[in-house]
Amino acid sequence: MSVIKNAWLGPLDNPKYLKPFVLKFNINGHEKTWELAKTHDSVAVLIYNTQRKVFVFVRQFRPAVFIKSAAAQSLPWNPDTPPSNEFSTEHGLTYELCAGIIDRNDTPAEIAAAEVFEETGYRVAASDLTPITRVVNGVGTSGAIQHMYYAEVEDSQRETQGGGLAEEGEVVEVIDVDRSDIETFAFDESKPKPPGCTLCIIWWLNNHGRD
């Protein structure tokens, strides 16, 4: 299991992916100020290996999940020098669909196909992806849109082990979940996951569960 070290909290200077701002407005005679954040839209893909009858997910460390854990409550705020501490990444691991942000001019499907290869090693074309739906995330803060897709793969399409971009410090573990266990997995609270992951599993059960 990986560890994180020398962790601390501080103010956000020159943000790259998250742009906080406020919206001031009047609604029904009430003056309001709403704190918002501009973020990228994103893509996510539910992957099913038809040859081995397993779903392919990724497990990765999410700092936002980590800081909500009991282990992170001792983190100092803006210390003069970085503290000497160490935490298991277990405190911030999530189980997710293969996903990524829309940060270039490619279509959402093209970005989704690239993310499938980058994170899981399976080579798929944008035309191989079946749209599931679009959802709105962060409805109280960002309103970012996520495009959700479904992809069927076979072992022959896996050209690498995946794992994300090492040069960007990504640590992504590919996790297979057997078809017979997928409904239990969807609602297993011991395996934290975004709501979109459960939504796509329910979509599959409704549309392909009897195939």
N, C-alpha and C positions, 0 to 999 in steps of 0.2 A: 504494500500500500504506500502511495506517495505521501509526502508531508509538505506542509507549507511552514515557512520560518519567518521570523522577524516581522510579524504582521502588526499593523496598527491602522487606526482610522484617522481621517483628516478631511479638510475642506476640499472641494472639487475645483481645481484650477485648470483653465484651458481645456475643457472637456472635448473629447474627440467623437464619442458616439452618443452622448446624452447632452442635450441643450436645454437647460431649465429656463423657463420664462413664466410670465403671468398673463392671464386674460382678464381684463376688467370690463364689466358689462352690467346692464340693468335688466332685471327680469321681474315683471309684475310689480314694478315700483321698488324693488330691492336692489341696492348697489352690491355687486359681488366682485370679489377678487379670487381667481382660481389659479392655483399653482399647477403648471403643466411642464411637460418635457418633450422636446422633439426627438424622436428616435427613428431608426430605419424601419421600413416594412421588412417582412421576412417570408421565408418559405419553409415548409416542413414536409417530409415524405414518410409515409408508412410503407415499409418494405417487407415483402413476403417472398421467401424462398420456396418456390413450388416443388422443387426437387426434394428437399429435406423436410418440408412442411414446418418451417420455423419462421417466426417474425424476427426481423433484424432491427435492433435498437442500439442506441449509444448510451454509454454511461460516462459522465464527465463531472468535474468539479465546478460548481457554480458559487462564486464568492457571495452573491446575494442570498443564497440559501445558507451558506456557512455563517454569515453574521447574524442570522436568526437563531442559530443553534445555541444551546446552553454553553458549549465550549468557548464560544466567541465573546461571551459577555464580559470577559476580563480584558478585552483589547483596549489599550490606552488611546486617548484622543490627542492627536497632533503632538506627540512627545518630542522633546529636544533631540533625542537620538533614538534610532530604531531599537525596539526592545529585543531581548533575547528570549524568544519563545518558539514553540514548535507544536503544530497541530496535525493530526491525521486528516487527510482529505475526505475521509469517511463522513465527517461532519457536514460536508457540503456536496455529496454526490447525488446526482439525479439520473433518472432513467428517461430517455427522451427519444422522440423521432429524430431522424437525421434532419438537420435544419441549418439555416444560415440567413444572414441579412442580405437585403437587396441593396448593394452598394456600388453597382455599375449598371451600364445601359442594356445589359442582356435582358431577355424576357424572364419572368419569374420561373417558367418551366426550365429554361436553360440554366439558370442559377441553381435550381433544385437538382438537376441532373449532375451538375459539377459538384455539388455538396455530397451527393450520394457516393461519388467516386472518391472524393477527398476524405470523407469520414469512414466509409465502410469498405472501399476498394472495389465495389461493384460498378462495372461500366454500363451505364444506361443512357439512352438518348432522350432528349426532351420529348420527342414524339411517343416514347414508351410510357410516359406518365399519364395517369388518369386523374383529372381534377376531382377532388372530393368536395371542397367548399372553400370559401374565404371567411375568416373570422376577424373580429376586431379585438385586439388585446389592449390591456391597460386603459380601459374605458374611462377611468377617473383621472388619468395622468397624460397618456400619449395618444390613444386612439389608433395605434399602429395596426396595419393590416397584415395578416398572415395568410398566405396562399398554401393550401394543403393539397397534397397529391398522394396517389397510391402507385406503387411500382411492384411488379412481379419479376423475380430474378431467378437464375440458376447458378450453380457453383461455377460453371464455365465462364461466367461473366465477372468473376472476382479476380482481378488482376493484381491487386496488392492487399496488404492486411489493413489498409485504411489507418485510422488513428489521428486524423487531423494534420495540421501543419506544424511540424516540430519547430520550424524556425520562428513561429509565432508563440511558442510555448504551450500549444494546445496538447492536452492529454485526454484523448478520447479512446474509450474501450468499447469494442463492438460486442454486443450481447445478443445471443440468440434465445428466443422464447418459443417453446413448442406450441404448436397450434392448439393442442388439447388444454394448455394452461393459460391461454391468452385472456379469457374472461376473468379468471382469478387474478392474473397479473394486473389487469386494468384497474382493479379496485383494491390492490394490496397497498395499504398505507405505509408499510415498512419499506417500500420502494418508491420514494418521492418522485413525482412526475408532473409535468404541466397538464392543465386540463385538456389541451388540444390533443395530447397523446391518447387520453381515454376516449375523447370524442371520435378520433379516427378508428380506434379499435371497435367501438360500438357501430360505426358506419360499416366496417368490414363484416362484423357479425350479422348485421341486418341485410347486407348485400351479397355476401359470399359464404356465410357461416354454414350453409347447408350444401355447398358445392362438393 
